[in-house]
């Protein structure tokens, strides 16, 4: 049986388009990376058949394109996603998918009327360390969990020169809608809908125009599977020069702690492509530790990260009507939380 092929176009060739989307689209059987709307020139040795078109309008008007991936500056996500859906395309939208939950709700309704997929892009669901946390919880290695911390370690005392449009005043360009979107998404995926929250978002560096510090606390009710209330602490601090654990999870029977970031982004920036030997694997010295009773310590191998799983699942949705890799309703709840945390 011949495998159906879906032609995918990218809007944007910045960090997201070049590294988080293009390599994985090109590596997915049944998906063809066909076109990109950008003023830059893609690397022909890596993407020889990629057609460059001058504008987003040219991209969405092409009858040869089945899927449009929105990887442009955040302020363009909603209008471009709307235009692509109205043109009859399936749409993948980089996070943050919108500024407001009402905007995203309207896009969900539009996608439903057009019978098209609308999929938020949350690749950090396939970070190896997060996959490891999920596995530990599913295997009940920690017992009932009562505390979860997801911290994004970074130290940037000055705004970086490569910040580009993120250095311009924009409510979605700070850490709340950028890294905060990932942290909130991961907490919701682990524990469901929260019953309460508190948040503080601030701008600490004198040379930055957008928020660079956040702390969000979410509480989750007991469930049949985890019969205790869970408190989650989500934090980004651009002025923390000390090592901080990426994940810290406490349960009745054990505590898991993990430092460092998933290696896939660094590998992509260094020019590696998905499928290289050892893709997504962390060296043993970066594995997390499980602390148990009576002072026991166990090194826990980090599961390999796999951003390509998103596009393999997207293909299954397109070709076989399988569930999308990320449910658009998940982003709706996430946006409601980010809206509540956003300073007035």
BAFITOR-574610 format. One record per atom (N, C-alpha, C): x, y, z; residue in three letters. Coordinates in steps of 0.02 Angstrom, whole numbers, plus 50000, padded with zeros to 5 digits. Layout:
<nodes>
XYZala/...
</nodes>
This chain:
<nodes>
500434994050000unk/500005000050000unk/500445006250000unk/500305011049956unk/500685017249953unk/500515021650013unk/501035024650041unk/500935029150097unk/500745036050070unk/500185038950094unk/500025045750071unk/500545050750094unk/500675055650053unk/501185060750068unk/500835067450077unk/501015071050131unk/500735077650145unk/501295082750139unk/501165087950100unk/501655093250088unk/501585098550142unk/502145100050175unk/502155104550232unk/502545110850214unk/502275116650234unk/502615123050224unk/502735126350291unk/503305129650296unk/503495133150357unk/503415140650347unk/503115143950395unk/503125151250398unk/503645153250449unk/504215155550425unk/504755157650470unk/505345152950469unk/505945155850467unk/506565151950467unk/507035154650521unk/506755156150579unk/507165158150636unk/507355151950676unk/507475152950740unk/507675147450784unk/507175141750782unk/506535143350789unk/506015138150791unk/505965134550725unk/505885138250671unk/505785135150606unk/506385131050584unk/506985133950591unk/507595130550567unk/507775124450608unk/507705124850675unk/507965119450717unk/507425114850745unk/506855117550765unk/506355113350798unk/505835110350751unk/505795113050690unk/505295110550644unk/505595107250582unk/505985111050544unk/506235108550479unk/506575101650483unk/507045100550529unk/507385094050530unk/506915088250543unk/506405089250584unk/505955083750602unk/505415082650550unk/505205087950517unk/504745086950460unk/505105083050406unk/505715085150390unk/506095081750336unk/506245074450353unk/506285072850417unk/506455065950438unk/505855061450446unk/505245064050438unk/504645060150450unk/504375057150386unk/504355050550381unk/504055047350322unk/503335049550312unk/503165051450251unk/502495053650235unk/502405061150238unk/502905064750264unk/502885072050264unk/503435074550218unk/503275079550177unk/503755082550133unk/503825089950150unk/504425091950170unk/504565098950183unk/504625102550116unk/504095106050096unk/504045108450027unk/504235115750019unk/504055120150066unk/504145127250055unk/504235130850121unk/504545136750117unk/504625141050176unk/504545148250154unk/504185152050194unk/504125159250183unk/504625162750227unk/505145165450197unk/505685168650235unk/506105172850188unk/506475177550218unk/506955181550180unk/507655178550185unk/507725173150223unk/508375169950231unk/508445164150182unk/509065161750176unk/509195156050132unk/509325149750173unk/508905144650166unk/509035138350202unk/509665134950176unk/509945130650218unk/510535126850199unk/510345121550147unk/510575122450085unk/510375118050030unk/510635110950039unk/511205110250073unk/511475103550082unk/511035099350128unk/510655102650171unk/510215099050217unk/509495098650190unk/509285103850156unk/508585104150132unk/508585105950058unk/508815101350015unk/508925102949944unk/508295104549905unk/507725101849924unk/507115102849885unk/506665108249913unk/506885111649965unk/506465116649998unk/506415122949955unk/505795124749938unk/505675130649897unk/505575136749942unk/505915142249927unk/505835148449965unk/505325152849929unk/504805154949965unk/504305159449936unk/504355166149972unk/504175171549937unk/504305178249965unk/503845180350021unk/503245177550025unk/502775180050076unk/502335174350102unk/502045175750160unk/501585170950190unk/500965170050146unk/500735175250114unk/500155174750070unk/500295169850012unk/500905170149985unk/501085165449931unk/501065158249957unk/501265157450018unk/501295150650047unk/500595147750057unk/500145151550088unk/499485148750103unk/499035148350042unk/499195152149990unk/498775151949930unk/498955146149884unk/499505142749898unk/499715137249854unk/499265131249863unk/498975128649809unk/498555122649815unk/498955116349829unk/499615116749823unk/500035110849833unk/500205109649906unk/500055114449950unk/500235113950021unk/499655111250061unk/499795106150101unk/499275103050144unk/499295105650216unk/499905106950241unk/499995108750311unk/500435115050315unk/500235119750356unk/500635125750368unk/500855125750441unk/501495126650451unk/501785127150518unk/501955134450532unk/501655137350584unk/501755144350601unk/502325144850650unk/502905147350627unk/503495148050670unk/503775155150663unk/503325159850662unk/503495166950654unk/503485170350722unk/503645176850727unk/503575180450791unk/502885179550821unk/502865179450887unk/502245177550924unk/501635181650903unk/501735188050890unk/501165192450875unk/500815190450810unk/501145186450768unk/500855184450704unk/500495177750708unk/500555174150763unk/500295167350766unk/499545167050752unk/499155171250785unk/498435170850777unk/498205172950707unk/498405178750681unk/498165180550614unk/498405175750560unk/499005173150566unk/499255168450515unk/498915161750521unk/498785159350582unk/498425153050590unk/497715153750562unk/497395159450574unk/496725160550548unk/496725160350472unk/497215163950442unk/497255164150368unk/497385157250339unk/497805153350370unk/497955146650345unk/497345142050350unk/496985142450405unk/496375138350412unk/495855140450361unk/495775146850351unk/495285149250301unk/495475147250231unk/496125146150220unk/496355143850154unk/496305136250147unk/496045132850199unk/495945125650195unk/496545121450214unk/497025124450251unk/497615120750270unk/497545117950341unk/497865112250354unk/497985110150423unk/498525114550451unk/498505115850518unk/498955120950546unk/499275118350610unk/499935119350614unk/500325118450675unk/500545125450697unk/500455127050762unk/500625133750787unk/501135133150843unk/501695136650835unk/502195137150888unk/501875140150950unk/502165138351008unk/501955141751069unk/502295148451074unk/501975153451106unk/501295153351129unk/500815153851070unk/500295149851071unk/499855149551014unk/499445155951006unk/499375159751061unk/498975165851060unk/499165170051121unk/498915176151123unk/498995180351182unk/498445179051232unk/497845177651206unk/497255176851249unk/496905170351232unk/496605167351283unk/496245161051273unk/495645161951226unk/495335167851227unk/494765169051183unk/494965168651110unk/495565171051093unk/495815170651024unk/495895163351003unk/496195159351048unk/496315152351032unk/495655148551027unk/495175150151069unk/494525146951066unk/494195148150999unk/494265154250973unk/493975155750907unk/494325151650852unk/494975150750858unk/495335146750808unk/495135139350811unk/495025136850871unk/494795129950878unk/494125129050843unk/493675133850853unk/493015133550820unk/493085133950745unk/493525138250720unk/493635138850649unk/493905132350619unk/494395129350653unk/494675122950629unk/494145117550626unk/493705117550675unk/493165112550675unk/492695113550616unk/492515119950602unk/492075121250546unk/492395119450480unk/493045120350475unk/493415118950413unk/493635111650408unk/493525107850462unk/493735100850463unk/494485100250451unk/494855104350488unk/495575104350482unk/495895103550552unk/496495100750553unk/496865100150615unk/497145106950635unk/497115108450699unk/497435114250729unk/497825111650789unk/498495111650785unk/498895108150835unk/499405112950866unk/499395113750932unk/499915117650965unk/500575113750964unk/501125117250956unk/501775113950956unk/502085114451025unk/502115108851060unk/502425108551126unk/502935102951126unk/503505104251095unk/504015099051088unk/504315097051154unk/504275101251206unk/504585099551270unk/504225093851305unk/503665091751280unk/503355085651306unk/503795079551291unk/504255080351242unk/504685074851222unk/505415076151241unk/505525080651291unk/506185080951323unk/506305074451359unk/506925071951357unk/507075065651390unk/506965065751464unk/507145071351498unk/507055071551570unk/506315071751589unk/505905075251549unk/505185075251564unk/504885068451551unk/505085065051498unk/504855058151486unk/505045053751545unk/505625054951574unk/505845050951632unk/505405052351693unk/505245058751704unk/504795060451760unk/504115056951750unk/503845057251690unk/503195053951677unk/503235046551691unk/503785043451669unk/503855036251680unk/503905034551754unk/504265038551792unk/504325037351864unk/503645037951898unk/503235042751877unk/502575043551907unk/502115037751886unk/502145035851823unk/501715030351799unk/501905023751833unk/502545022851847unk/502765016751881unk/502705017251957unk/502485023151982unk/502385024352054unk/503025023152094unk/503595025152064unk/504235024252098unk/504315028852158unk/503955034452157unk/504015039252212unk/503465038652264unk/502965034352251unk/502375034252292unk/501935040152277unk/501425041452317unk/501005047352305unk/501425053752306unk/501355057952255unk/501755063952247unk/501395069952277unk/501755073952317unk/501445079952346unk/501775086452324unk/502375086052291unk/502715092152270unk/503085090952205unk/503025095852160unk/503375095552096unk/503645102452081unk/504285102852065unk/504585109152044unk/504865108351973unk/504665112851929unk/504935113251862unk/505265120051855unk/505925120051849unk/506315126251848unk/506715126451784unk/506715132251751unk/507125132951691unk/507765136551709unk/508335132851712unk/508965135951733unk/509255140451679unk/509405146751697unk/509715151351650unk/510035157051687unk/510545159951657unk/510855165951686unk/511035170551628unk/510645175851620unk/510755180651567unk/510695187651597unk/511245190151627unk/511215196651660unk/511085202451612unk/511245201451548unk/511085206551497unk/510665203251442unk/510265207251410unk/509875204851353unk/510365202751298unk/510245196951268unk/510705194551216unk/510595198351151unk/511135199051112unk/511095202551048unk/510645198950998unk/510595192351005unk/510195188550957unk/509455188350975unk/509265192151026unk/508565191851049unk/508075193950994unk/508295198550948unk/507865200450892unk/507205203350915unk/506655200750886unk/505995203350902unk/505805202350975unk/506135197551009unk/505985196451080unk/506235202151124unk/506665206451096unk/506905212251133unk/506445218251125unk/505915217551086unk/505435222951076unk/504865222151126unk/504555227651148unk/503995227051195unk/503425222851167unk/503265217451201unk/502745212851177unk/502545208551236unk/501905208351254unk/501705204351313unk/501845196951305unk/501955194551244unk/502095187351234unk/502835185951224unk/503265191051227unk/503975190051212unk/504395188751274unk/504105189451334unk/504475188151395unk/504475180851414unk/504745179351473unk/504815172351494unk/504135169151511unk/503635173151528unk/502985170251546unk/502695166251487unk/502635169451429unk/502335166051371unk/502835161751333unk/503475162651346unk/503985158751312unk/504125152351352unk/504565152651400unk/504735146751440unk/504165144851487unk/503795149751512unk/503235148151557unk/502715143851524unk/502615144751458unk/502135140551422unk/502335133151426unk/502995131751419unk/503225124851424unk/503115122051495unk/503305126051545unk/503255123651614unk/502535122151634unk/502085126751615unk/501375125651631unk/501105119551594unk/501285118951530unk/501045113251491unk/501265106651523unk/501885106251545unk/502135100051576unk/501765098551641unk/501645103651682unk/501285102451745unk/500575100051732unk/500235103051683unk/499555100951667unk/499535093851640unk/500035092051601unk/500055085351572unk/500145080151627unk/500525081851679unk/500645077051733unk/500055076551781unk/499735082251797unk/499275082251853unk/498565084451836unk/498415086351774unk/497735088051756unk/497575095451766unk/496955096951783unk/496735103851792unk/496845106051864unk/497155111851875unk/497285114051944unk/496655116651977unk/496685116652044unk/496135119452083unk/496295126352110unk/496925128452106unk/497105135052130unk/497785137052103unk/497915143652105unk/498565146052081unk/498735152652113unk/499375154152115unk/499625160752131unk/500225161952085unk/500365168252070unk/500895169652023unk/501185176552034unk/501825177152018unk/502155183652014unk/502605183651953unk/502545188751913unk/502955189651853unk/503275196551858unk/503935196951843unk/504275203251853unk/504805204351798unk/505035210551795unk/505595212551752unk/506155214951797unk/506695211051801unk/507235212551848unk/507835216051815unk/507995214451754unk/508585217351722unk/508415224351696unk/508855229151708unk/508685236151689unk/508655237251614unk/508975232851574unk/509005234051502unk/508485230051463unk/508025226651497unk/507535222651462unk/506845225951464unk/506455224851411unk/505795227951407unk/505235223051420unk/505405216651428unk/504895211551440unk/505065207651504unk/504585204051530unk/504685200351593unk/505255195251586unk/505665194751637unk/506225190151637unk/506255185751700unk/505735186051741unk/505695182051802unk/504965180051813unk/504865173851832unk/504185171651848unk/504205166151901unk/503675165951940unk/503565160451987unk/502815159251989unk/502615153351968unk/501915151351968unk/501835145352013unk/501365145652058unk/501205139952101unk/500505137552084unk/500455131152067unk/499805128052052unk/499685122552102unk/499065121852122unk/498875116252166unk/498375111852129unk/498455105352137unk/498035100452103unk/497695095952155unk/497065094352144unk/496695090452194unk/496915083152194unk/496785079652248unk/496925072452250unk/496525068752196unk/496815063252171unk/496475059052122unk/496515051852145unk/496155047552111unk/496185040552128unk/496895037852121unk/497245040152071unk/497925037752059unk/498425040952107unk/498325047352123unk/498785050952168unk/498365054052224unk/498245050352277unk/497735052252326unk/497945057652375unk/498395062152356unk/498585067852397unk/498595074052352unk/498515079852383unk/498545086152346unk/499265087452324unk/499335090052263unk/499995091452235unk/500095098952229unk/500665101352253unk/500875108252243unk/501425108352191unk/501365112552140unk/501885113052090unk/502165120152090unk/502835120552087unk/503175126952084unk/503525127452016unk/503345132451977unk/503625133451910unk/503995140151911unk/504635139951890unk/505045145951899unk/505535146951841unk/505605153251820unk/506135155351775unk/506445161651806unk/507105161551815unk/507475167251843unk/508085168451799unk/508065173951762unk/508615175451716unk/509245177951752unk/509215178651818unk/509785181051857unk/510015175951909unk/509905169651896unk/510135164351942unk/510755161051913unk/511345162751940unk/511975160051915unk/512145153351948unk/511775151251998unk/511915144952034unk/511575139152000unk/511855133152005unk/511515127251977unk/510835126352010unk/510335124851971unk/509665123551996unk/509395117351963unk/509055112952000unk/508785106951968unk/508235108651919unk/508265105451861unk/507735106251811unk/507085103351837unk/507115097551870unk/506535094551900unk/506705092351971unk/506235093352016unk/506295090952085unk/505595088552105unk/505525082052116unk/504865079052128unk/504895075052192unk/504445076552239unk/504435073252304unk/503815068852311unk/503915062752333unk/503365058252348unk/503455055052416unk/502975051052436unk/503005047852502unk/503605043252508unk/503785039852453unk/504295034652456unk/504985036852432unk/505015042152391unk/505655044152363unk/505605051252334unk/506185054152321unk/506235060752288unk/506685060052227unk/506475063052172unk/506875062952110unk/507115069952096unk/507755070552078unk/508045077052062unk/508485076352000unk/508425081151955unk/508785080851891unk/509025087751872unk/509685088351856unk/509975094551834unk/510095094351758unk/510155100251729unk/510325100751658unk/509715100451613unk/509835102251549unk/509305102451499unk/509365096751449unk/508805095051419unk/508795090051366unk/509305091951312unk/509685087151285unk/510235088851239unk/510025090051166unk/509385089251149unk/509205089551079unk/509305096451048unk/509115101851084unk/509205108551056unk/509935109951043unk/510375108251091unk/511085109551081unk/511345105651021unk/511125099451013unk/511345095350956unk/511125098450890unk/510505100950888unk/510255104150827unk/510655110450810unk/510805114450860unk/511185120550848unk/511895119050824unk/512155113250844unk/512825111250823unk/512835108150754unk/512255107550722unk/512225105050654unk/512035097750647unk/511895094350703unk/511675087450698unk/510955087150673unk/510785081450644unk/510105080450620unk/509795074450655unk/509135074250663unk/508805068450695unk/509005061950661unk/509075056850702unk/509275050450675unk/510015049050682unk/510405054050703unk/511115052950714unk/511205047950771unk/511755044150771unk/511865039350825unk/511825042650893unk/511445039450938unk/511375042051005unk/510935048151011unk/510515049350960unk/510085055350961unk/509655055651025unk/509675061251059unk/509255062351118unk/509495059251181unk/510055055751179unk/510305052251239unk/510755056951280unk/510695056351345unk/511115060151391unk/511675055851418unk/512265058751429unk/512805054951460unk/512625053251533unk/512915048051557unk/512745045451623unk/512845050751677unk/513355055051669unk/513485060051721unk/512925065151727unk/512485065451678unk/511915070151681unk/511265066951704unk/511275060451719unk/510665057251742unk/510425060051808unk/509785059351821unk/509505061451884unk/509615056351939unk/509415058252000unk/509525054052059unk/508865052952095unk/508755046852116unk/508175045052157unk/508415044052228unk/508165048252274unk/508345047852344unk/507805044052382unk/507995038552415unk/507505034452449unk/507595034452524unk/507265029752557unk/507295029252630unk/507985027152652unk/508155029052713unk/508795027252745unk/509395029652705unk/509305035252669unk/509865038252634unk/510075034952570unk/509665030652542unk/509855027252480unk/509835032152421unk/510285030952373unk/510305034952312unk/510365030252252unk/509965031952200unk/509975027852140unk/509995032452079unk/510495031352037unk/510535035151975unk/510005032451927unk/509615037051898unk/509075035051854unk/509255036951782unk/509335032051737unk/509495033751668unk/508955038251638unk/509165043551605unk/508695048051572unk/508475044851506unk/507825044351495unk/507575041651433unk/507785046151375unk/507905043351316unk/508095047551259unk/507545052551241unk/507725058751230unk/507245063651206unk/507075062351133unk/506475064551112unk/506245062651045unk/505755067851019unk/506005073550996unk/505555078650968unk/505215076150904unk/505515071450870unk/505215068750809unk/504555065350821unk/504415063350884unk/503785060050899unk/503195064550883unk/503285071150890unk/502735075750874unk/502525074950801unk/503005075050755unk/502815074850684unk/502615067850662unk/502875062650694unk/502615055950678unk/501885055350699unk/501715058250757unk/501015058150778unk/500585062650735unk/500865068150711unk/500485072550666unk/500325068750602unk/500805065050575unk/500675061250515unk/500115056150527unk/500125052750584unk/499605047950599unk/498925051350603unk/498905057550627unk/498275061350629unk/498025062950559unk/498495065050516unk/498305066850447unk/498095060850406unk/498475055450413unk/498365049650369unk/497845044750396unk/497795044350462unk/497385039050492unk/496885041550544unk/496795048150548unk/496325051250596unk/496475049350668unk/497115048150684unk/497325046950753unk/497285053450792unk/497265053150858unk/497265059350898unk/497875063550882unk/497805070250885unk/498375074550870unk/498915073850924unk/499535075550908unk/500065074950958unk/499955079251019unk/499625084951010unk/499435089351066unk/498725091551054unk/498295090451103unk/497595092451096unk/497545100051100unk/497205103251053unk/497155110651055unk/496815113151119unk/496395109051150unk/496075111151212unk/496575111651270unk/497125107951265unk/497655108551317unk/497935115651317unk/498025118551259unk/498295125251255unk/497795130451280unk/497155128851277unk/496645133451302unk/496725134351378unk/496775128851415unk/496865129251487unk/497535132551504unk/498045130851466unk/498705133851478unk/498675141451471unk/498345143851417unk/498295151051406unk/497905154451462unk/497395151251487unk/497005154151543unk/497445155251604unk/497915150551616unk/498375151151672unk/498875156851658unk/499145157151598unk/499615162551582unk/499275169351586unk/498655169751563unk/498285176051568unk/498205178151641unk/498045173351684unk/497955174951755unk/498595177151788unk/499155174451763unk/499805176251792unk/500075182851765unk/499835184951708unk/500115190851675unk/499975197151715unk/500495201251726unk/500385207451764unk/499865211951731unk/499475215351772unk/498945219751746unk/499255225851710unk/
</nodes>
